[in-house]
């Protein structure tokens, strides 16, 4: 059994996925497997994933289903959920293991940093931090690490949700285990959704804000316990 199973949903990610997979190859801790769950890419995503050592599963049905399918096919003690447009520092997995070995938390969350820093990107991250201050949601949906048994106890991701599935998942997990958010567990994430020729810019940020608020207003249930920073 591997220590970590890294699960990455993809759809036409040939431009970004190789950077993530190459950053995994450079990790100082190497006891892990990589599972790419592809939703029907028309580009070279699948070929590049296989060439860089990932196990590929073909499954359409949305990001929540992709993550659940990847988890079901995995063998690791801990599951790590990443987006295809992320990249990790060389010591990410080593630091994750050290934090988990403390034994006081069943989940860790990565500390998000933009791959392409900008004012718009900082606005988006600031919104997430603001919500987390009031325990309305949790920061660090990038690089979410969860013990397998905890994932199974809450039933994985809700496949009926078309957005905010990560917030919903974290809220349910927070009721059964401590979630720690180490400041040194950095995950770099692309800002392509807010910048560049194919981005929605400020309108996209506004849509994300509205979707999160809609979830919090109409899907909210029960108390969310705090995230432990440090």
C-alpha angles and dihedrals in degrees: 000000000000120000092230135026111198112205121196124179113208142188117171094336101145091126095054111022097072091060091055094046092047090051088054092052089057095053117129088220112057107179098112146096128220122220119187115195107199122201097203107299117196094198132061096286095116095045092050092047092053092044090056094050104263124141107235127212121187112220132145123198111092138293097288092053091045091055092048092048090050092049092050091053095046131097104197128119088227128035121218118196116202136170117235093244095061131100130196134217113246093255098045096109093041091054091044091054093049091051093047092047088065085074098214098106135046093198138041130194125208121239104241121226125173118250088211106034115214141148091258092051091050089051091055094049092045090057090055093049091048092055091047092056088066094040090244090128138346131257125232105046085161113093098009111187121195135173110249095237091054091050090053094045093058094041098245123261121349104248092195092069117088093191139013089035089137093054091047091050093050093047092054092046092050089065095061106032143019115265116209125199109197114196092218094057096092125182119188113215131188119249092209091123090065103028138043135043095299098043128105093224116198090348090061091051090050091052091051090050092049092048093051092047090048090053093047092050100043106023100037114122131168133343125318114215118220127270113238110232124202 
